[in-house]
Amino acid sequence: MTLKQAKKKLGFDQDAKYVVGAAIYAVRFGLELTQKELARRMETHQSLIARAEAMDRYFSTELLERVAKATDTELVITFRKRGEG
């Protein structure tokens, strides 16, 4: 599932706040993991995963690094010139 597909499925618009939550959902969905299974891999609670995907608050890059480690993916954060992609 692409990030764009995840954002559409979750009903998120283009607000940057929701990109992180949609990205977590997309990687979890792509690996066919439940929130509970991802939480177990991260040694945390399912409710944290739910809050992260809903982006009802802001999370640190530490959480994103933990998601990456638990899903055997690489966390890449970039800055782009506005209007480019």
C-alpha positions in Angstrom: 0.0 0.0 0.0 1.4 3.4 -0.9 1.3 6.4 1.4 -1.2 8.0 -0.9 -3.5 5.0 -0.7 -3.2 4.8 3.1 -4.1 8.5 3.4 -7.1 8.0 1.2 -8.2 4.9 3.1 -7.8 6.7 6.5 -9.7 9.8 5.2 -6.7 12.1 5.6 -6.3 15.2 3.5 -3.0 16.7 2.5 -2.4 18.1 6.0 1.2 17.3 6.8 0.2 16.3 10.4 -1.4 13.1 9.1 1.4 12.0 6.8 3.2 10.3 9.7 0.2 8.4 10.9 -0.6 7.3 7.3 3.0 6.1 6.8 2.9 4.0 10.0 -0.4 2.5 8.9 0.9 1.9 5.4 4.0 0.0 6.6 1.9 -2.0 9.1 -0.7 -2.8 6.5 1.9 -3.8 4.0 3.3 -6.3 6.4 -0.2 -7.6 7.3 0.3 -6.7 11.0 -2.4 -5.8 13.4 -1.9 -2.9 15.7 -1.5 -5.4 18.5 1.2 -7.3 16.6 3.2 -4.2 15.8 2.9 -3.1 19.5 4.2 -6.5 20.6 7.2 -6.1 18.3 7.8 -2.6 19.7 7.3 -3.8 23.3 4.5 -1.2 23.8 0.7 -1.1 23.9 -1.7 -1.3 21.0 -3.2 2.0 22.1 0.1 3.8 21.3 -0.1 2.5 17.7 -3.7 3.6 17.4 -2.8 7.1 18.6 0.2 7.3 16.4 -1.8 6.3 13.3 -4.6 8.7 14.2 -2.0 11.4 14.9 -4.1 12.7 17.8 -0.8 14.1 19.2 2.7 14.6 17.9 5.3 11.9 18.3 9.1 12.0 18.5 11.4 10.6 15.9 12.3 8.0 18.5 8.8 6.4 18.0 9.3 6.4 14.3 12.7 4.7 14.7 11.1 2.1 16.9 8.4 1.5 14.2 11.2 1.2 11.6 13.1 -1.3 13.7 10.0 -3.4 14.4 9.1 -3.5 10.7 12.6 -4.0 9.4 12.3 -0.8 7.4 14.5 2.3 7.1 13.2 5.6 8.4 13.9 8.4 5.9 13.0 12.0 6.6 13.5 14.6 3.9 12.9 18.2 3.3 11.8 19.3 -0.2 11.3 22.7 -1.7 7.6 23.6 -1.5 5.6 22.6 -4.5 8.0 19.7 -5.5 6.3 16.4 -5.1 
